[in-house]
């Protein structure tokens, strides 16, 4: 099936509603009506999935399925707005926040799926997930959450990116070049790096993903083996401006003909001191056309 066609098992996995329940709702109330392929296989569309998610939300807020089945699309939309009280964006962020605080994997999966259906995988991260991580950072700093909660949600999101990356099966386009991605030693926050790895592969780039906390010693040999067209890394741990600049200079010197993208926060007062092949996150976004 194509990306906008789902089996009933797919609906169960994406919505969290049991296939048996979906069939009952379908037969008894006619809530959704599957299409059929030329070979008579039943399938559901993105619109069916959206409708099912909305119905599930209303049902969770006390509306009976029999009542929902008699509502028009407009009425369902109005009821959704009423139970949400706030805008859809705030509802998504609120659900993400609740899944973090309560360490509720099911809530997170439902919310994440709804965001991706509405906005697509990449835009979901740019518009919701990355801003939410900034919010998590502030919450962690003021003690509103503990590290275990942050690790819980980070691992759920990490798994989503890895799973999406594994769905990219087309061979890389040799004309686009090769990317080498890694985090420096003692750097462990790899969500952003994983996302760039996915986005590059989805665009046809070949990538070598080394992951977290890669020691500086030996990078010259790795670069010689991989022969990257460009390198992506990130510095997020607090360092002095001098140490940050020194690391950038040393890394850029290992591959002076290769552009190296530093995607973490970079102190503005060292920008004009960076080597010519040191580029920043906006340059990478422009390259990838995200």
N, C-alpha and C positions, 0 to 999 in steps of 0.2 A: 504493500500500500504506500501511497505517497505521503509526504509530511503533513498534508491537510486531510488525510483519511485515517480513521482510527477503527480498530476492532473494539468489541465490547471489553476485552481484556485491557486494551490500552486505556479506555475510559476509566476502568476500575483503578488502574495504577495512577493515572493523572488526577483523578478527582477524589480518590479515597472512598468512593461509594462502591459497595460490592456489586458485582455483575448481576447477581440474583435480584438485588434491589432495583437496579436499573431496568431489568426486564419487566419486573412487576410494574414499575412506574410507567414504562412504555406501553404495556398491554392494557393496564387498568385505566390509566389516565391519559394516554396518548401524548405525554409530555414531550417526547422526542420521537422522530420517525426516521429510522435508518434508511440509507439508500442501499442500492445493490449494484454490484459490479456486473459485467457482462457474463461472468460465470456464476452469478446468483449468490455471491458472498456479501453478507451484510457489512456496511461500514457507516461510520459517523464522521461528521465534519467538525471544523473548528467552531462553527456556530452552535452545533449540538453540544460541544464540550463547554463553551461559554454559558449556554443556557443551563446545563446541568450544574455547573459550579454556582450559578446564581440561585437556582432552585435549592441546592443544598444549603447555601447560606441562609436563605429565608426559612428553610425547614429547621435549621439550627436555632433560629430566633423565634421559634414557636409557631410558625405558619404550617398548617396541615397541607399535605400534598394535594388532597382533594380540592382545597381552596386555591392553591397555587395553579393547579391545572386549568382553572376557570379564569385566570387572569390573562389579560393581553400582555404583549411584550412591553408596552408602555407602562402598564400597572406594575409589572414585575420590576421594571427599572425604577419606578417611583418608590416601591417598597424597599428596594435595595438601598436607595439613597436615604430613606428614612431610618433604616436600621443601622446604616453606617454613620449617620449624623454628619460626618465630615466628608471631605472630598475623597475620591478613590485613591489619590496619592497618599493621603494621610492614613487611609484604611490599610493600604499595603504596609506602610511603615509601622503602623500600630500593630499589625499582625506579626511583622518581623520582630518587633520589640517584645511582644508577648511570647513568641517562640523562643527568644533568647532568655528572657527572665524565667520562664517556666520550664526551659529546656525541653520544649515540646516539638519533637521531630515531625510529627504528623501535621501540626499547624504550619511549620516551616515549609514542608513539602507542598502543601495546598497553596500557600501564599506564593511561593516561588513559581509554581506551575501557572498560576493565574497571571502573574506578572509577565512571564515568558510568552504566554498565549497572546497577551495584549500588545506586547512591545517587541517580541523577538529576543533571542538569547543575548546578543551583544548590548543592545540598548537597555535591556533590563539591568545589566551590570553597571552601565554608565549612569543611568538615571536613578537607580534605586540601591543596588548592592554596594557600590563604592561609597556613595554618600552615607549609607547606613553604617559602613565601617568607620567612617570619620566620626559619626555619632557614638559608636561603640568606644572609640578611643577616648572621647571626652568622658563618657560614663565610667570607663575604667580608671581614668585619672582622678575623678572625684569620688571613687569608691562605690558607685551605684551598682556595679556588677563585679564579680570576682573573676580571676583568670580562667577558672574551670568553665564558666558560662561562655566566655569569649572563645575558648578552645572548642567547645561543643559546636557553636555555630560556624566557626571557621572551618572545621572539618566537614560539616555538612555541605558548605559552599564549595570547598576544595573538591569534594567528591563529585559535585555537579559539573564542575569544569572538566575534571578528568574524564567523566562519562561522555561529555559532549565532544571532547577531543578524540575519543576513541571512535566516534561516529564519522570522523573525517577520514574517508577511505580512498579518495582520489590520489593518485601519485603526484608528488610535487612537480611543479613546473621549473625545469632547470634554468629558464631565462630569468626567473625572479630572484634567485640567489638563496643563500643559506644563512640562517640566524643561529647564533650560539647564545643561550640564556642560562644565567646562573645568579645566585646570590653570594656575596662575599662571606668570608668566614664570620661566624656568629650572627649572621642575618638569617632569620627564620620565617619572616612573614612573606609567604610566597603566593598569596592569592592573586596579586596583580601580575606577577610573572607567569603564573599558570594561565591567566586570562590572555596575556599577549601571545603565549605559545599556541593557545587554541586559535586565536584570531589570525595569526600568521599561517597556521596550517590550513585553516578554512579558506584562505586566500591563495593557497598554492605554494607557499614558501616551504622549503625544507628546514627543519629545526633540529638542533641538538639541545635537549633540556637537561641540565646538570643538577638543578634543584637548589636546596638550601646549603648554606654554610660551606662554600667551596674554598679551600685554602688557596692563597695567592701562589704559593710555591707549586709549580707544576702546570700553571695555566699556560705558560709559553708552549709547552709540549701539546696540550689540548688544542690550542689555537693552530699549531702546525698540523695536527692530524685532521681537524675539522675544516680548516680553511674557510672560516665564515666570511660572508659578505658584510655582515655587521654583527654587533654584540649588544645584548640587552642585559642590564643589571640594575640593582637598586640599593641605595643606602638609606636605611630608615633608623638604625640605631643612633642615639645621640653621640656625635663626635665633635671635636673642636673644628673650627673652620680650617685650621692648618692640617689636621689629620685627614679631613675630607678631601681637601685639595691634593694632598700628597698621594692618597690612594688613587684618585682620578688620574693624576699625572703618571704614576707608575703603571697603571693598567693601560692607559693610552700608549705608553711607550712600548708595551709588549707587541702592539699591532698598529704602528703609526699610519698605515695605509687603510685601516678599517675604521668605519664610524662606530663609536661606542655610545649607546643611549643610556643615560642615567635617569631612571624613572622615579626615584624617590625625591623627597624635598632637598633642594640644593640651595645653600645660603647664597643670597643674591650678591653679597659683596665679594664672592670669588668667581662670579660668572666670567668676568673679563680676564681672569687668570687661567681659565681652563684651556687645555690643548685644543688645537684646531679640530681634531677628530672626536672631541667630546661634545655630544649633543644631549638635549633634554627631552622630557616627555612629550612636549608639544610637537617637537620634530618627529618623534616616533608616530604620534597620532596622525600627523600629516602624511607620513610615508604609508601608513596602513589604511588611510582614508576611513577611519572609524567614525 
